[in-house]
């Protein structure tokens, strides 16, 4: 007579969870690696947009944009760095959206209050 031990249910569900997590991770990596590198023309267009966004931000008398970083990839502008008031988020986004060629604006800036990022 052989003794057969059943696996505890939580062990099976953990295996399913790990397998699903691994599948999702492979899917993310596959999607991230299928993007083609920008062409020289696209890089030049992005650089031009970044310069125009910088001019727009610096020209806004209501916005102190010295600590705002600008990245552009295929017309999508990402704003990083720091601003000093909650209104600055909207001002920076609106200024960037007005630049010709901008497809979208992602705001990833942080609010700096009293010398500390919040």
Backbone torsions as a table, in degrees:
resi	resn	phi	psi	omega
1	UNK	NA	124.1	-178.9
2	UNK	-96.5	148.3	179.4
3	UNK	-99.6	125.4	-179.4
4	UNK	-116.7	119.3	179.5
5	UNK	-95.8	134.3	176.2
6	UNK	-86.8	145.8	176.4
7	UNK	-72.2	140.1	175.3
8	UNK	-62.7	144.7	-177.5
9	UNK	-58.3	-34.9	-178.5
10	UNK	-67.2	-28.3	178.0
11	UNK	-66.3	-42.7	178.5
12	UNK	-65.1	-43.8	-178.8
13	UNK	-67.1	-32.3	176.0
14	UNK	-65.5	-41.5	179.1
15	UNK	-63.3	-41.7	178.2
16	UNK	-63.5	-43.3	178.5
17	UNK	-60.6	-46.2	180.0
18	UNK	-64.3	-39.8	179.3
19	UNK	-65.5	-42.5	179.1
20	UNK	-65.8	-41.0	178.4
21	UNK	-62.0	-41.6	178.8
22	UNK	-64.4	-41.7	179.0
23	UNK	-63.4	-41.8	178.3
24	UNK	-64.6	-42.5	179.4
25	UNK	-61.5	-44.0	177.6
26	UNK	-63.2	-37.6	178.5
27	UNK	-64.2	-41.5	178.3
28	UNK	-64.1	-45.2	179.3
29	UNK	-62.5	-41.7	-179.8
30	UNK	-63.7	-41.8	179.4
31	UNK	-68.0	-37.9	-178.0
32	UNK	-69.4	-28.6	-175.9
33	UNK	-92.6	-3.7	-179.0
34	UNK	-88.9	-8.6	177.4
35	UNK	-69.5	134.8	178.0
36	UNK	-83.8	153.3	178.4
37	UNK	-67.7	143.7	179.5
38	UNK	-64.9	145.0	177.9
39	UNK	-75.8	164.3	176.0
40	UNK	-56.5	-36.3	178.9
41	UNK	-65.5	-42.2	178.4
42	UNK	-65.8	-40.4	178.6
43	UNK	-63.3	-40.5	178.9
44	UNK	-65.6	-41.9	178.3
45	UNK	-63.2	-42.7	178.5
46	UNK	-64.0	-40.4	178.5
47	UNK	-64.3	-40.0	178.2
48	UNK	-64.5	-44.1	178.3
49	UNK	-61.8	-43.7	179.9
50	UNK	-59.7	-42.2	178.5
51	UNK	-64.3	-41.6	179.0
52	UNK	-67.5	-36.3	176.6
53	UNK	-65.6	-42.0	178.6
54	UNK	-59.0	-45.2	178.9
55	UNK	-62.2	-43.9	-179.9
56	UNK	-61.6	-43.9	-179.9
57	UNK	-65.7	-45.0	-178.3
58	UNK	-69.8	-23.5	179.8
59	UNK	-81.3	-17.0	-179.4
60	UNK	-76.4	111.2	-177.2
61	UNK	-68.1	-17.3	-179.6
62	UNK	-90.0	-6.5	-173.4
63	UNK	-121.5	128.0	171.8
64	UNK	-95.1	101.7	-170.0
65	UNK	-105.7	15.2	-176.5
66	UNK	-60.3	-30.7	-176.4
67	UNK	-104.1	18.5	177.9
68	UNK	-96.1	125.1	177.4
69	UNK	-95.3	145.9	-176.6
70	UNK	-127.4	127.1	172.1
71	UNK	-126.0	141.5	177.7
72	UNK	-130.9	132.8	176.7
73	UNK	-137.4	111.8	179.4
74	UNK	53.9	42.1	176.5
75	UNK	85.3	-5.6	178.1
76	UNK	-93.7	119.4	-177.3
77	UNK	-93.9	131.8	174.2
78	UNK	-116.6	123.3	179.1
79	UNK	-103.7	124.1	178.6
80	UNK	-124.5	-170.1	179.2
81	UNK	92.4	-147.0	-172.5
82	UNK	-129.8	147.3	169.7
83	UNK	-129.5	167.7	-171.1
84	UNK	-103.3	-17.3	-179.9
85	UNK	-142.9	157.3	178.8
86	UNK	-59.4	-32.0	179.4
87	UNK	-64.8	-27.6	-178.7
88	UNK	-63.2	-29.0	177.0
89	UNK	-59.4	-50.3	-178.7
90	UNK	-67.6	-41.3	179.6
91	UNK	-59.8	-47.2	-178.3
92	UNK	-64.4	-43.9	179.4
93	UNK	-61.4	-47.3	-178.6
94	UNK	-63.6	-42.4	178.7
95	UNK	-61.1	-43.7	-178.9
96	UNK	-67.5	-39.0	-178.0
97	UNK	-66.3	-23.9	-179.6
98	UNK	-77.3	-12.7	-178.2
99	UNK	-74.7	129.1	178.1
100	UNK	-59.4	137.4	178.9
101	UNK	95.6	-11.6	179.0
102	UNK	-77.3	122.9	-180.0
103	UNK	-89.9	-35.6	-179.0
104	UNK	-160.0	160.8	178.2
105	UNK	-130.1	125.6	174.1
106	UNK	-105.8	124.9	-179.9
107	UNK	-101.4	114.0	178.7
108	UNK	-123.5	26.7	179.9
109	UNK	-76.5	160.0	176.1
110	UNK	-114.4	150.9	178.5
111	UNK	-89.0	126.1	-179.4
112	UNK	-106.2	119.3	178.9
113	UNK	-127.2	128.5	176.1
114	UNK	59.7	29.5	177.5
115	UNK	83.4	4.8	-179.5
116	UNK	-128.6	136.9	177.2
117	UNK	-73.7	135.7	178.7
118	UNK	-111.3	NA	NA
